[in-house]
């Protein structure tokens, strides 16, 4: 993360194709041209060079961006700890009730929901960890199908490409 100028660009979706064997999207990129504020955040309109539409972007200061990253890391850690504690509680409940005596309905519901919640918390923690690594203190204020923020040079975005048959 640069200390004074954000490193991502405003991206305008130029072309997109999706089919069963793969897909791609092509973007026209332009620098934001907005310096980071000394503290806090600012919201500025950036006029898209392709369509001329002003796109509201929020730029956070370096310190505010670090705080956002710490929040993502904290959420990821809480999810991981919650998954471990819940797995232990479900395991202890399971060992206490089965096979010697049947579980009551509330205990059975706790075990079923717990068995489903542990992987959910683990996946949520994984994604929050990824968000913490990617956090750069930039946001597009209003959701737009045509505009996003992307790293410089990232003009193509391939997804589920199965070139060569996809055995």
Backbone as CSV, one residue per row, in Angstrom:
resi,resn,N_x,N_y,N_z,CA_x,CA_y,CA_z,C_x,C_y,C_z
1,UNK,0.843,-1.173,0.000,0.000,0.000,0.000,0.888,1.235,0.000
2,UNK,0.698,2.092,-0.986,1.456,3.333,-1.043,0.962,4.266,0.051
3,UNK,1.871,5.067,0.569,1.535,5.924,1.692,0.664,7.111,1.271
4,UNK,0.815,7.599,0.044,0.089,8.812,-0.321,-0.920,8.621,-1.450
5,UNK,-0.714,7.679,-2.344,-1.606,7.489,-3.481,-2.085,6.035,-3.511
6,UNK,-3.399,5.811,-3.631,-3.905,4.434,-3.718,-3.366,3.720,-4.948
7,UNK,-3.167,2.412,-4.823,-2.555,1.667,-5.922,-3.570,0.991,-6.842
8,UNK,-4.858,1.008,-6.519,-5.834,0.425,-7.422,-6.394,1.496,-8.351
9,UNK,-6.939,1.036,-9.476,-7.486,1.925,-10.489,-8.998,1.740,-10.585
10,UNK,-9.671,2.773,-11.109,-11.083,2.653,-11.419,-11.189,1.816,-12.694
11,UNK,-12.012,0.773,-12.656,-12.153,-0.127,-13.798,-13.565,-0.017,-14.354
12,UNK,-13.650,0.157,-15.666,-14.938,0.166,-16.367,-15.026,-1.130,-17.168
13,UNK,-16.088,-1.900,-16.951,-16.282,-3.162,-17.659,-16.574,-2.874,-19.124
14,UNK,-15.655,-3.308,-20.002,-15.791,-3.049,-21.436,-16.478,-4.209,-22.134
15,UNK,-16.036,-5.433,-21.838,-16.605,-6.613,-22.483,-16.575,-7.772,-21.501
16,UNK,-17.546,-8.657,-21.661,-17.619,-9.827,-20.801,-18.223,-10.969,-21.589
17,UNK,-17.686,-12.148,-21.396,-18.218,-13.331,-22.072,-18.190,-14.496,-21.100
18,UNK,-19.254,-15.252,-21.095,-19.338,-16.424,-20.237,-20.007,-17.546,-21.010
19,UNK,-19.406,-18.721,-20.955,-19.994,-19.893,-21.573,-19.579,-21.111,-20.760
20,UNK,-20.103,-22.286,-21.049,-19.789,-23.459,-20.226,-18.305,-23.828,-20.179
21,UNK,-17.524,-23.434,-21.174,-16.112,-23.822,-21.174,-15.197,-22.753,-20.592
22,UNK,-15.724,-21.627,-20.172,-14.887,-20.577,-19.581,-15.516,-19.212,-19.747
23,UNK,-14.720,-18.203,-19.494,-15.228,-16.852,-19.628,-14.146,-15.846,-19.333
24,UNK,-14.422,-14.599,-19.642,-13.469,-13.532,-19.346,-14.220,-12.213,-19.246
25,UNK,-13.573,-11.259,-18.643,-14.063,-9.886,-18.594,-12.898,-8.979,-18.940
26,UNK,-13.163,-7.916,-19.667,-12.129,-6.951,-20.030,-12.509,-5.601,-19.456
27,UNK,-11.523,-4.916,-18.854,-11.745,-3.636,-18.191,-10.866,-2.552,-18.795
28,UNK,-11.396,-1.343,-18.843,-10.594,-0.157,-19.146,-10.239,0.462,-17.799
29,UNK,-8.949,0.665,-17.553,-8.483,1.156,-16.258,-8.035,2.607,-16.334
30,UNK,-8.237,3.309,-15.243,-7.719,4.665,-15.114,-7.320,4.885,-13.661
31,UNK,-6.223,5.606,-13.428,-5.819,5.882,-12.045,-6.886,6.715,-11.329
32,UNK,-6.997,6.520,-10.025,-7.974,7.305,-9.256,-7.587,8.773,-9.209
33,UNK,-6.293,9.051,-9.091,-5.848,10.439,-9.039,-6.257,11.161,-7.764
34,UNK,-6.428,10.420,-6.682,-6.823,10.996,-5.396,-5.780,10.600,-4.364
35,UNK,-5.249,11.580,-3.656,-4.279,11.282,-2.596,-5.019,10.845,-1.335
36,UNK,-4.371,10.001,-0.551,-4.954,9.575,0.719,-5.005,10.765,1.674
37,UNK,-6.075,10.845,2.455,-6.143,11.931,3.442,-5.174,11.654,4.594
38,UNK,-4.781,12.678,5.336,-3.865,12.463,6.453,-4.473,11.583,7.546
39,UNK,-5.780,11.705,7.800,-6.457,10.835,8.742,-7.929,10.736,8.364
40,UNK,-8.544,9.640,8.774,-9.953,9.428,8.464,-10.155,8.924,7.051
41,UNK,-11.206,9.428,6.427,-11.528,9.024,5.060,-12.159,10.186,4.323
42,UNK,-12.082,10.117,2.998,-12.747,11.109,2.158,-13.519,10.368,1.072
43,UNK,-14.605,10.962,0.635,-15.383,10.422,-0.474,-15.345,11.440,-1.586
44,UNK,-14.856,11.008,-2.745,-14.699,11.916,-3.876,-15.308,11.293,-5.128
45,UNK,-15.864,12.127,-6.017,-16.322,11.597,-7.297,-15.144,11.491,-8.272
46,UNK,-15.032,10.342,-8.905,-14.023,10.134,-9.944,-14.790,9.932,-11.241
47,UNK,-14.535,10.788,-12.225,-15.256,10.703,-13.491,-14.620,9.614,-14.348
48,UNK,-15.440,8.654,-14.763,-14.969,7.545,-15.591,-14.618,8.068,-16.985
49,UNK,-13.420,7.734,-17.458,-12.982,8.175,-18.782,-13.772,7.523,-19.910
50,UNK,-14.342,6.343,-19.654,-15.041,5.607,-20.709,-16.451,6.124,-20.902
51,UNK,-17.224,6.230,-19.814,-18.633,6.597,-19.951,-18.960,7.998,-19.447
52,UNK,-18.012,8.649,-18.767,-18.242,9.998,-18.264,-19.082,10.070,-17.002
53,UNK,-19.408,8.937,-16.420,-20.214,8.903,-15.204,-19.343,9.166,-13.984
54,UNK,-19.761,10.052,-13.086,-19.000,10.216,-11.845,-19.259,9.024,-10.914
55,UNK,-18.185,8.420,-10.431,-18.268,7.267,-9.540,-17.737,7.705,-8.179
56,UNK,-18.579,7.608,-7.151,-18.186,8.001,-5.801,-17.248,6.933,-5.218
57,UNK,-16.044,7.346,-4.832,-15.059,6.444,-4.235,-14.660,6.984,-2.867
58,UNK,-14.539,6.068,-1.907,-14.081,6.424,-0.578,-12.629,5.982,-0.445
59,UNK,-11.783,6.897,0.012,-10.361,6.629,0.203,-10.045,6.820,1.685
60,UNK,-9.516,5.785,2.316,-9.158,5.837,3.735,-7.693,6.227,3.889
61,UNK,-7.380,6.867,5.001,-5.994,7.209,5.304,-5.212,5.934,5.601
62,UNK,-3.895,6.056,5.679,-3.047,4.898,5.959,-3.392,4.304,7.320
63,UNK,-3.558,5.146,8.340,-3.899,4.641,9.673,-5.276,3.990,9.698
64,UNK,-6.245,4.589,9.013,-7.589,4.010,8.972,-7.571,2.668,8.237
65,UNK,-6.748,2.553,7.197,-6.632,1.291,6.472,-6.031,0.213,7.359
66,UNK,-5.040,0.578,8.150,-4.453,-0.394,9.087,-5.488,-0.854,10.107
67,UNK,-6.337,0.066,10.559,-7.397,-0.319,11.498,-8.389,-1.268,10.841
68,UNK,-8.731,-1.000,9.568,-9.634,-1.904,8.850,-9.025,-3.298,8.735
69,UNK,-7.732,-3.359,8.426,-7.062,-4.662,8.344,-7.096,-5.384,9.675
70,UNK,-6.831,-4.659,10.763,-6.865,-5.289,12.092,-8.253,-5.818,12.409
71,UNK,-9.284,-5.100,12.000,-10.656,-5.580,12.236,-10.933,-6.870,11.478
72,UNK,-10.482,-6.942,10.226,-10.665,-8.181,9.461,-9.922,-9.341,10.120
73,UNK,-8.671,-9.102,10.569,-7.893,-10.145,11.241,-8.573,-10.576,12.534
74,UNK,-9.122,-9.620,13.289,-9.812,-9.949,14.530,-11.041,-10.804,14.252
75,UNK,-11.804,-10.443,13.239,-12.984,-11.236,12.880,-12.577,-12.641,12.450
76,UNK,-11.509,-12.760,11.678,-11.023,-14.090,11.266,-10.602,-14.911,12.480
77,UNK,-9.899,-14.280,13.433,-9.467,-14.997,14.632,-10.662,-15.421,15.475
78,UNK,-11.656,-14.555,15.613,-12.853,-14.912,16.378,-13.593,-16.078,15.740
79,UNK,-13.665,-16.103,14.423,-14.309,-17.228,13.724,-13.547,-18.530,13.969
80,UNK,-12.223,-18.464,13.914,-11.420,-19.668,14.143,-11.580,-20.165,15.575
81,UNK,-11.516,-19.263,16.538,-11.682,-19.662,17.940,-13.094,-20.202,18.165
82,UNK,-14.086,-19.544,17.589,-15.464,-20.021,17.718,-15.648,-21.413,17.135
83,UNK,-15.012,-21.683,15.999,-15.115,-23.010,15.385,-14.491,-24.072,16.285
84,UNK,-13.338,-23.772,16.877,-12.666,-24.740,17.753,-13.486,-24.985,19.017
85,UNK,-13.977,-23.915,19.644,-14.770,-24.056,20.872,-16.065,-24.818,20.582
86,UNK,-16.732,-24.470,19.495,-17.974,-25.153,19.150,-17.723,-26.621,18.819
87,UNK,-16.634,-26.912,18.119,-16.311,-28.317,17.814,-16.065,-29.093,19.105
88,UNK,-15.366,-28.489,20.062,-15.144,-29.148,21.345,-16.434,-29.371,22.101
89,UNK,-17.322,-28.364,22.088,-18.601,-28.504,22.789,-19.466,-29.581,22.154
90,UNK,-19.508,-29.617,20.839,-20.300,-30.646,20.150,-19.695,-32.024,20.406
91,UNK,-18.371,-32.120,20.350,-17.726,-33.400,20.614,-17.971,-33.888,22.027
92,UNK,-17.890,-32.988,23.006,-18.143,-33.378,24.393,-19.594,-33.788,24.594
93,UNK,-20.513,-33.056,23.974,-21.932,-33.403,24.076,-22.201,-34.749,23.427
94,UNK,-21.590,-34.972,22.277,-21.766,-36.241,21.562,-21.234,-37.396,22.398
95,UNK,-20.052,-37.222,22.986,-19.450,-38.280,23.793,-20.253,-38.538,25.064
96,UNK,-20.876,-37.496,25.600,-21.633,-37.637,26.841,-22.963,-38.348,26.633
97,UNK,-23.560,-38.220,25.454,-24.905,-38.743,25.236,-24.958,-40.025,24.427
98,UNK,-24.042,-40.258,23.576,-24.145,-41.420,22.694,-22.985,-42.355,22.946
99,UNK,-23.056,-43.609,22.840,-24.235,-44.426,22.512,-24.986,-44.921,23.739
100,UNK,-24.535,-44.575,24.957,-25.148,-45.115,26.171,-26.588,-44.668,26.373
101,UNK,-26.832,-43.386,26.175,-28.183,-42.890,26.381,-28.557,-41.977,25.226
102,UNK,-29.797,-41.976,24.837,-30.208,-41.133,23.708,-30.210,-39.657,24.088
103,UNK,-29.950,-38.835,23.118,-29.938,-37.389,23.339,-31.359,-36.867,23.324
104,UNK,-31.614,-35.889,24.170,-32.918,-35.232,24.146,-33.008,-34.375,22.887
105,UNK,-34.183,-33.895,22.584,-34.378,-33.105,21.367,-33.511,-31.847,21.344
106,UNK,-33.437,-31.045,22.414,-32.575,-29.862,22.353,-31.098,-30.215,22.169
107,UNK,-30.654,-31.284,22.817,-29.258,-31.699,22.674,-28.999,-32.175,21.246
108,UNK,-29.934,-32.909,20.682,-29.776,-33.376,19.299,-29.722,-32.198,18.337
109,UNK,-30.583,-31.195,18.552,-30.558,-30.012,17.704,-29.233,-29.276,17.840
110,UNK,-28.726,-29.168,19.065,-27.430,-28.524,19.275,-26.330,-29.241,18.498
111,UNK,-26.349,-30.584,18.535,-25.311,-31.340,17.825,-25.429,-31.165,16.309
112,UNK,-26.645,-31.199,15.792,-26.838,-31.053,14.342,-26.413,-29.653,13.886
113,UNK,-26.890,-28.627,14.586,-26.533,-27.261,14.213,-25.039,-27.030,14.408
114,UNK,-24.484,-27.575,15.473,-23.053,-27.437,15.719,-22.218,-28.096,14.642
115,UNK,-22.613,-29.291,14.207,-21.880,-29.969,13.132,-21.899,-29.148,11.847
116,UNK,-22.978,-28.403,11.616,-23.049,-27.568,10.413,-22.336,-26.228,10.613
117,UNK,-22.357,-25.702,11.829,-21.797,-24.376,12.082,-20.273,-24.378,12.124
118,UNK,-19.661,-25.467,12.542,-18.195,-25.498,12.633,-17.551,-25.276,11.266
119,UNK,-17.936,-26.020,10.227,-17.327,-25.718,8.916,-17.707,-24.337,8.404
120,UNK,-18.912,-23.878,8.719,-19.313,-22.536,8.300,-18.441,-21.468,8.925
121,UNK,-18.147,-21.602,10.205,-17.259,-20.649,10.871,-15.844,-20.718,10.310
122,UNK,-15.392,-21.932,10.001,-14.046,-22.073,9.429,-13.959,-21.388,8.069
123,UNK,-14.957,-21.573,7.234,-14.968,-20.934,5.913,-15.080,-19.416,6.060
124,UNK,-15.937,-18.954,6.961,-16.066,-17.523,7.191,-14.744,-16.922,7.658
125,UNK,-14.052,-17.613,8.552,-12.749,-17.147,9.012,-11.732,-17.082,7.891
126,UNK,-11.763,-18.089,7.005,-10.848,-18.095,5.857,-11.085,-16.876,4.970
127,UNK,-12.347,-16.556,4.682,-12.644,-15.418,3.818,-12.326,-14.084,4.497
128,UNK,-12.539,-13.978,5.800,-12.175,-12.742,6.495,-10.659,-12.562,6.511
129,UNK,-9.915,-13.656,6.611,-8.448,-13.581,6.544,-8.018,-13.065,5.170
130,UNK,-8.686,-13.556,4.133,-8.393,-13.091,2.775,-8.726,-11.608,2.630
131,UNK,-9.854,-11.185,3.219,-10.216,-9.767,3.176,-9.178,-8.905,3.873
132,UNK,-8.618,-9.403,4.975,-7.595,-8.649,5.696,-6.354,-8.451,4.846
133,UNK,-5.967,-9.473,4.102,-4.783,-9.340,3.247,-5.037,-8.399,2.083
134,UNK,-6.265,-8.363,1.575,-6.583,-7.546,0.402,-6.985,-6.112,0.745
135,UNK,-7.234,-5.838,2.007,-7.719,-4.503,2.404,-6.713,-3.429,2.014
136,UNK,-7.189,-2.449,1.236,-6.308,-1.352,0.838,-6.938,0.014,1.081
137,UNK,-8.089,0.049,1.755,-8.689,1.321,2.118,-9.375,2.045,0.986
138,UNK,-9.871,1.332,0.002,-10.589,1.932,-1.125,-11.940,1.258,-1.285
139,UNK,-12.956,2.042,-1.581,-14.302,1.518,-1.780,-14.993,2.296,-2.887
140,UNK,-15.837,1.611,-3.663,-16.796,2.278,-4.542,-18.059,2.406,-3.704
141,UNK,-18.559,3.631,-3.533,-19.655,3.877,-2.594,-20.926,3.173,-3.033
142,UNK,-21.396,3.414,-4.232,-22.631,2.796,-4.720,-22.278,1.619,-5.619
143,UNK,-22.971,0.520,-5.423,-22.727,-0.648,-6.268,-23.018,-0.349,-7.724
144,UNK,-22.142,-0.791,-8.591,-22.287,-0.545,-10.018,-21.874,-1.790,-10.774
145,UNK,-22.651,-2.173,-11.756,-22.292,-3.333,-12.558,-21.142,-3.018,-13.503
146,UNK,-20.981,-1.755,-13.854,-19.957,-1.375,-14.836,-18.644,-0.933,-14.193
147,UNK,-18.649,-0.537,-12.915,-17.449,0.030,-12.303,-17.007,-0.766,-11.083
148,UNK,-15.695,-0.885,-10.937,-15.096,-1.536,-9.774,-13.693,-0.965,-9.589
149,UNK,-12.997,-1.441,-8.581,-11.613,-1.054,-8.346,-10.738,-2.274,-8.570
150,UNK,-9.684,-2.118,-9.373,-8.813,-3.241,-9.710,-7.356,-2.794,-9.674
151,UNK,-6.433,-3.748,-9.477,-5.008,-3.402,-9.509,-4.581,-2.966,-10.902
152,UNK,-3.557,-2.133,-11.019,-3.090,-1.718,-12.339,-2.581,-2.917,-13.133
153,UNK,-2.870,-2.917,-14.415,-2.426,-3.995,-15.285,-3.346,-5.194,-15.284
154,UNK,-4.378,-5.197,-14.446,-5.293,-6.326,-14.342,-6.488,-6.077,-15.262
155,UNK,-6.255,-6.107,-16.564,-7.303,-5.783,-17.522,-8.227,-6.952,-17.815
156,UNK,-7.779,-8.170,-17.552,-8.597,-9.341,-17.829,-8.823,-10.114,-16.542
157,UNK,-10.015,-10.619,-16.385,-10.356,-11.400,-15.214,-10.937,-12.718,-15.706
158,UNK,-10.175,-13.797,-15.588,-10.655,-15.095,-16.040,-11.299,-15.828,-14.884
159,UNK,-12.373,-16.500,-15.149,-12.988,-17.317,-14.113,-13.409,-18.640,-14.728
160,UNK,-13.378,-19.674,-13.976,-13.696,-21.051,-14.321,-13.315,-21.417,-15.745
161,UNK,-12.132,-20.989,-16.189,-11.652,-21.314,-17.531,-11.241,-22.774,-17.576
162,UNK,-11.812,-23.518,-18.481,-11.479,-24.934,-18.617,-10.988,-25.194,-20.023
163,UNK,-9.973,-24.470,-20.413,-9.419,-24.635,-21.745,-8.815,-26.030,-21.861
164,UNK,-9.047,-26.689,-22.967,-8.493,-28.007,-23.180,-9.447,-29.124,-22.800
165,UNK,-10.721,-28.829,-22.646,-11.695,-29.892,-22.443,-12.198,-30.042,-21.026
166,UNK,-11.413,-29.757,-20.036,-11.852,-29.843,-18.651,-12.256,-31.235,-18.217
167,UNK,-11.328,-32.184,-18.310,-11.638,-33.561,-17.929,-12.068,-33.654,-16.491
